Amino acid sequence: MKKFNKPNLKAPRFREKQHVVLDKKLYKEFLKKFPEHVNVTLLEFKELINTFNRLLWEGVVDNRNGVELPEGLGYVFIGSCVPSKTKKNIDYKKSAEYGVTTGHKNWDSDNFLMKIFFTNSKVRYNLPNKELWAFYPVRDFRRKASKIYKAEWAKYIAVDNTRRISALFDKQKKREYFKNKSSEVSDNYNEFKM
């Protein structure tokens, strides 16, 4: 057993500056582009966007296959993963309490981990600089997904750590293609007439 050294909770912290997109500048650009919505206030504007985003992540939690983002920006889904063998998932509260390094065991989900995946590799339109896009789920999304995952972990897609996420979408698209493909032959078809 490895000894656990308690962290210094009074030590100085470095916090990265965050860039907030939902601000007055965006609101003014929205009004400039859509002048017919002048009666919408800044608070209503923020509430509309937050409601849409909340409905989007609730759809990700409720649907096994996740959600396709609007305008073909990508896909977001929840996957079940096997825990890493090299990186330990340390439970800091219990480790500080017992003085020994203790890890999370994920007994609720049969030792699987929940991960929120974002991929834009198989989108309809090829976006410029799509390698630079990232997805950071909000705290409410992470907490709700974690709570639901503990109860319904078997519902979500099992993601193999040796395969690319785009391979999952290839498999799904092939399945949908063959499901929608009709095997009926039209009445005027004649195989001997060229």
C-alpha positions in Angstrom: 0.0 0.0 0.0 1.2 3.4 -1.0 1.2 6.2 1.6 -1.0 9.2 0.8 0.3 12.7 1.6 -2.6 15.1 2.3 -2.6 18.1 -0.1 -2.2 21.6 1.2 -5.6 23.1 0.9 -4.4 26.7 1.7 -1.7 26.7 -1.1 -2.0 29.2 -3.9 -4.0 28.0 -7.0 -3.6 28.8 -10.6 -6.9 29.3 -12.4 -7.0 29.6 -16.1 -9.0 32.6 -17.5 -12.2 31.5 -19.1 -13.6 33.1 -22.2 -17.4 33.5 -22.0 -19.1 33.6 -25.4 -22.6 34.4 -24.2 -22.2 38.1 -23.5 -23.3 41.6 -24.6 -21.1 41.5 -27.7 -22.9 38.3 -29.0 -26.3 39.8 -28.1 -25.5 43.0 -30.1 -24.3 40.9 -33.1 -27.5 38.9 -32.9 -29.7 42.1 -32.9 -27.6 43.5 -35.8 -28.2 40.3 -37.9 -31.8 39.8 -36.9 -33.3 43.3 -36.3 -36.9 41.9 -36.1 -36.0 40.5 -32.6 -35.3 43.9 -31.0 -37.9 43.2 -28.3 -35.9 40.2 -26.9 -33.9 41.3 -23.9 -30.4 40.2 -23.0 -31.7 37.9 -20.2 -34.3 36.4 -22.5 -31.6 35.8 -25.1 -29.4 34.0 -22.6 -32.3 32.0 -21.3 -33.2 30.8 -24.8 -29.7 29.6 -25.5 -29.3 28.0 -22.1 -32.7 26.2 -22.5 -31.7 24.9 -25.9 -28.4 23.7 -24.6 -30.1 22.0 -21.6 -32.5 20.2 -23.9 -29.6 19.1 -26.1 -27.7 17.5 -23.2 -30.8 15.9 -21.8 -31.3 14.3 -25.2 -27.7 13.0 -25.0 -28.5 11.4 -21.5 -31.8 10.0 -22.6 -30.8 8.5 -26.0 -28.4 5.6 -26.2 -27.0 6.8 -29.5 -26.6 10.4 -28.4 -27.4 13.5 -30.4 -26.3 15.0 -33.7 -25.5 18.7 -33.1 -27.3 21.3 -35.2 -25.8 22.4 -38.6 -23.9 19.1 -38.7 -21.2 20.2 -36.2 -20.7 16.7 -34.9 -22.1 14.1 -32.5 -22.2 13.9 -28.7 -22.9 10.6 -26.9 -22.2 8.8 -23.7 -20.0 5.6 -23.8 -19.1 2.9 -21.4 -15.3 2.4 -21.2 -13.0 -0.1 -19.4 -10.9 1.8 -16.9 -7.3 2.5 -17.8 -4.7 0.1 -16.5 -1.9 2.7 -16.3 -3.8 5.7 -14.8 -5.3 5.2 -11.3 -8.6 6.8 -10.5 -7.8 8.1 -6.9 -10.5 8.8 -4.4 -8.9 11.8 -2.6 -11.5 12.0 0.2 -11.0 8.4 1.3 -7.3 8.5 0.7 -6.9 11.6 3.0 -9.2 9.9 5.6 -7.2 6.6 5.7 -3.7 7.9 4.9 -3.3 5.3 2.1 -3.9 5.8 -1.6 -7.4 4.4 -2.4 -9.0 4.3 -5.8 -12.6 4.5 -7.0 -13.9 1.0 -7.7 -17.1 1.9 -9.7 -19.2 -0.8 -8.0 -22.4 0.8 -9.3 -21.5 0.3 -13.0 -19.7 -3.0 -12.8 -16.3 -1.3 -12.9 -17.0 0.6 -16.2 -16.4 4.3 -16.6 -18.7 6.8 -18.2 -17.2 9.1 -20.8 -18.9 11.9 -22.8 -17.7 11.7 -26.4 -17.7 14.4 -29.0 -16.7 13.6 -32.5 -16.8 15.6 -35.8 -15.0 13.1 -37.9 -18.0 11.8 -39.8 -20.0 15.0 -40.3 -22.1 15.8 -43.4 -20.1 18.9 -44.4 -16.4 19.2 -44.2 -15.8 22.1 -41.8 -12.6 24.2 -42.1 -10.3 23.8 -39.1 -12.5 21.0 -37.5 -9.4 19.7 -35.8 -9.4 22.8 -33.6 -13.0 22.2 -32.3 -13.4 20.9 -28.7 -16.3 20.1 -26.5 -16.5 20.8 -22.8 -19.7 19.6 -21.0 -21.1 21.9 -18.4 -21.2 20.8 -14.8 -24.9 20.1 -14.8 -24.5 17.9 -17.8 -21.7 15.9 -16.2 -23.5 15.5 -12.9 -26.8 14.4 -14.4 -25.1 12.0 -16.8 -23.1 10.5 -13.9 -26.2 10.0 -11.8 -28.2 8.4 -14.7 -25.2 6.3 -15.7 -24.9 4.7 -12.2 -28.5 3.4 -12.6 -28.5 2.6 -16.3 -24.9 1.9 -17.3 -25.7 -1.1 -19.5 -27.9 1.1 -21.7 -25.0 3.0 -23.2 -22.7 2.1 -26.1 -19.6 0.1 -25.1 -16.6 1.8 -26.5 -13.5 -0.3 -27.2 -10.3 1.6 -26.2 -8.4 0.2 -29.3 -10.9 1.4 -31.9 -11.5 4.9 -33.3 -14.8 6.5 -32.6 -15.4 7.1 -36.3 -15.5 3.3 -36.8 -18.6 3.2 -34.6 -20.3 5.7 -36.9 -19.3 3.7 -40.0 -20.9 0.6 -38.5 -24.1 2.5 -37.6 -24.4 4.1 -41.0 -24.0 0.7 -42.7 -26.7 -0.7 -40.5 -29.1 2.1 -41.3 -28.3 1.8 -45.0 -29.2 -1.9 -45.2 -32.3 -1.4 -43.0 -33.6 1.3 -45.3 -32.6 -0.5 -48.6 -35.7 -2.0 -50.1 -35.5 -5.5 -51.6 -38.7 -5.1 -53.7 -38.3 -5.2 -57.4 -40.4 -2.8 -59.5 -43.2 -4.1 -61.8 -41.6 -2.9 -65.0 -38.2 -4.5 -64.3 -37.1 -7.1 -66.9 -33.8 -8.7 -66.3 -33.5 -9.9 -69.9 -34.2 -6.6 -71.5 -31.0 -4.4 -71.7 
